[in-house]
């Protein structure tokens, strides 16, 4: 039967008018009275350049998916207390470009896809602070609980969000068929403490009171129990292996409801220092077919991972403490070894999805052909033409605060008293006499890395191997010490440059105490406490970065410096990757937008640079390096990941 005479998905489900939404009252889902098997894939609109939303969504539909799922990150939609942005605040919010959620949902509908929305307020997602805004840490409240002070901010945010989203529900002619309550809330349960079911009930009521009428659900791994669920709300499953065990438990928990795997993990994310995670396509294929043989609907997490732009990568914390010693930051790449790679390339897993959706699809509807692949290029190496030292950056800073004691980023009275969310913070002590061979001590744990300079010269060890993470300058070591040079310093300037390497996005409730900077104790030299600091936030916001001036001839002296190069392009602009080979640790900025972090320990060794970030003419490429730079900026057409100590280039499957 030719596709031209087949109905679209929306024609099939709404051709006779819309009378009801998604129902879970039988062993199968029904949408508008017709049976529906949900074939969904996760796509986070905030991890994909908006110019590519349509391309990625069409690839979903061409794979036989009928639905797309996305989270909603609170932290970038409300970057300051009471200031909301859903794509209209490009002058003040660097991420406004990515935040037109309404446009994304409408494009999904245009591409003949239904939508599942997971609004949080906590989303995990390997995203900075699990999507929670850091300014919450300024207040005495308990996040992810029924604390009225916390719920006040949640309800205010949800009111703004749902005023835009409510008209896009399926029963009102839109594509959204279901909403999640919180996210894997069962994982916060701590031994000996009662479970806050009232929190989930409060969130459910907030959704209903703000006009949300579609199906509600929760999601957890069944073998971990169903503590994060509610008795009258659909429970769904998250897992990667042991399909029959997980779905049998889910079926026993709610025998009269349809099965739904809300997160079938197609691959996995990467921490720095790890090898790149790759999941065998045969294992992926086998479990997905098991899910379908169980007559279960599914959502592929991820179908397309995308990128943690800027400083918005999350982190895990291992162990039971909250002292930062178990901190493990995620890479900027969120490739996830998904069916569509970080740059949107087709992989062998994509072919598997096509085959299985075709085999298990029970209705005949039209399906578009896969879009043509996007080809990339390697631009010529660029000469480094300019350099700004740390002192140059501090002299151009918008804020230099004075404080008797050390303060974390979040407690700084900047950004309309919202504190500092991302980037770096410098603690400066001036007019300091330091005896030869003195010992500098930082009490507690650094959150998360620190560089020590005296009179602009790097005192810290240049990073060489992963073993260095166990020493001074990094989060693992408590009460760390650094022996200073065998020379006397008079009226010296001491700078401690601290990096927020990503707030933890997953853990027990007490592990969300995510202050960044130096705040767990004092800084001492020869056991004498230092006080009366100048504190300088370096946020690298676009509005500040694009006005930087006084560029100097490059010296390439070791230590934190910002380097500048210019990429001149004509009209043939293509995607590319910034090659981090020869660089040590830092991040890259393209046309004033923070693109990607890098760290020589890998596994990520390149930074994805989509063509829409570039323009005809001159493009400014800036690289902030902690230690030793390369003397040029390189590019390559394909990503490069470290795998078990060896490099592997992951190329497109055309």
BELNORQUI-V172865 format. One record per helix or strand of 3 or more residues. SS is the DSSP state (H for helix, E for strand). FROM is the first residue (numbers start at 1). LEN is the number of residues. If there is no record, write none. Layout:
[[SS & FROM & LEN] [SS & FROM & LEN]]
This chain:
[[H & 3 & 3] [H & 9 & 6] [E & 29 & 3] [E & 34 & 3] [E & 39 & 5] [H & 45 & 3] [H & 50 & 13] [E & 67 & 5] [H & 74 & 4] [H & 96 & 3] [H & 101 & 10] [E & 114 & 5] [H & 128 & 4] [H & 134 & 5] [H & 148 & 21] [H & 170 & 3] [E & 176 & 5] [H & 185 & 4] [H & 197 & 13] [E & 215 & 6] [H & 222 & 3] [E & 234 & 6] [H & 243 & 11] [E & 260 & 6] [H & 281 & 13] [E & 297 & 8] [E & 315 & 3] [E & 327 & 4] [H & 348 & 13] [E & 386 & 4] [H & 390 & 6] [E & 401 & 3] [H & 409 & 3] [E & 424 & 11] [E & 439 & 4] [E & 449 & 6] [H & 466 & 5] [E & 480 & 4] [E & 489 & 11] [H & 509 & 4] [E & 523 & 3] [E & 533 & 6] [H & 542 & 4] [E & 561 & 9] [E & 575 & 5] [E & 585 & 6] [E & 593 & 7] [E & 606 & 4] [H & 611 & 3] [E & 617 & 9] [E & 632 & 5] [E & 639 & 5] [E & 646 & 5]]
